[in-house]
Amino acid sequence: MQAVLLVSRDITSSKRAEELSYRDKLTGLYNRNYMESKSGYFAQKEADYPASLIMADCNYLKRTNDTLGHEYGDLLLKRISRIIQESIPETAMAMAIRAGGDEFLIVCLQL
């Protein structure tokens, strides 16, 4: 007698939770958690890709929040994120990351 046991598990919700943990809630960009999870991959010897790193910082965000309110500061961060994202060509091997409060990184790979 032969038997076949088939087990199936829907991982949609766990994949969705993982994706959410890698995205900044305000801007939708990748976040520091994502960057740290991928840093080991880029540090491997066999994955020795030439890369460029661009760092941007929003000056006076705290002053904007203090004088105009956090809602305005959030709008500023969303707008900057959109501009950064739109500046990266779709064909480029690059990703935008919100590394901290007002700090953004663009990682550009050459494959």
C-alpha positions as CSV (number, residue, x, y, z in Angstrom):
1,M,0.0,0.0,0.0
2,Q,1.3,3.4,-0.9
3,A,0.2,6.7,0.5
4,V,0.9,10.3,-0.5
5,L,0.7,13.0,2.0
6,L,0.4,16.5,0.6
7,V,0.9,19.5,2.9
8,S,0.2,23.0,1.8
9,R,0.6,26.2,3.6
10,D,-0.4,29.7,2.5
11,I,2.6,32.0,3.2
12,T,1.0,35.1,1.7
13,S,0.4,36.8,5.0
14,S,3.9,36.1,6.3
15,K,5.5,37.3,3.0
16,R,3.3,40.4,3.3
17,A,4.5,41.0,6.9
18,E,8.1,40.6,5.8
19,E,7.6,43.1,2.9
20,L,6.0,45.6,5.3
21,S,9.0,45.2,7.7
22,Y,11.3,46.2,4.8
23,R,9.3,49.3,3.7
24,D,9.1,52.7,5.4
25,K,5.5,53.4,6.3
26,L,5.6,57.1,5.5
27,T,7.4,57.1,2.2
28,G,7.1,53.5,0.8
29,L,10.8,53.4,0.2
30,Y,13.0,50.5,1.5
31,N,14.0,51.1,5.1
32,R,17.1,50.6,7.3
33,N,15.9,47.1,8.2
34,Y,16.0,46.1,4.5
35,M,19.4,47.7,4.1
36,E,20.8,45.8,7.0
37,S,19.2,42.5,5.9
38,K,20.9,42.8,2.5
39,S,24.3,44.2,3.6
40,G,25.7,40.7,4.2
41,Y,24.8,39.7,0.6
42,F,26.7,42.7,-0.8
43,A,29.7,42.0,1.4
44,Q,30.2,38.5,0.1
45,K,33.3,38.0,-2.0
46,E,31.5,36.2,-4.8
47,A,29.0,39.0,-5.0
48,D,31.7,41.6,-5.5
49,Y,29.7,44.1,-7.7
50,P,30.9,47.6,-8.4
51,A,28.5,49.9,-6.6
52,S,27.9,53.6,-5.9
53,L,26.3,55.0,-2.8
54,I,24.6,58.4,-2.7
55,M,23.6,59.8,0.6
56,A,21.2,62.7,1.0
57,D,20.0,64.5,4.1
58,C,17.1,67.0,4.4
59,N,18.5,70.0,6.1
60,Y,16.3,71.8,8.7
61,L,13.6,69.1,8.9
62,K,13.4,69.5,12.7
63,R,13.0,73.3,12.2
64,T,10.2,72.6,9.6
65,N,8.5,70.2,12.1
66,D,8.8,72.7,15.0
67,T,7.6,75.7,13.1
68,L,5.1,74.3,10.6
69,G,4.1,71.0,12.2
70,H,4.8,67.4,11.7
71,E,2.2,67.1,9.0
72,Y,4.1,69.5,6.8
73,G,7.4,67.7,7.6
74,D,5.8,64.4,6.6
75,L,4.6,66.0,3.3
76,L,8.2,67.2,2.7
77,L,9.6,63.7,3.3
78,K,7.0,62.2,1.0
79,R,7.8,64.7,-1.8
80,I,11.6,64.2,-1.4
81,S,11.1,60.4,-1.5
82,R,9.0,60.7,-4.7
83,I,11.6,62.9,-6.4
84,I,14.3,60.5,-5.5
85,Q,12.3,57.5,-6.7
86,E,11.4,59.3,-10.0
87,S,15.1,60.2,-10.5
88,I,16.1,56.5,-10.7
89,P,15.5,55.2,-14.2
90,E,13.4,52.0,-14.3
91,T,16.2,50.2,-16.2
92,A,18.8,51.0,-13.5
93,M,19.9,48.5,-10.9
94,A,19.4,50.9,-8.0
95,M,17.2,51.3,-5.0
96,A,16.2,54.2,-2.7
97,I,16.3,53.7,1.0
98,R,15.1,55.9,3.8
99,A,17.9,55.2,6.3
100,G,16.7,57.4,9.1
101,G,14.5,60.4,9.9
102,D,15.7,62.7,7.1
103,E,18.5,60.6,5.6
104,F,18.1,58.8,2.3
105,L,20.5,56.5,0.4
106,I,20.5,55.5,-3.2
107,V,22.4,52.3,-3.9
108,C,23.4,51.8,-7.5
109,L,24.8,48.5,-8.7
110,Q,26.7,47.7,-11.9
111,L,26.1,44.1,-12.9
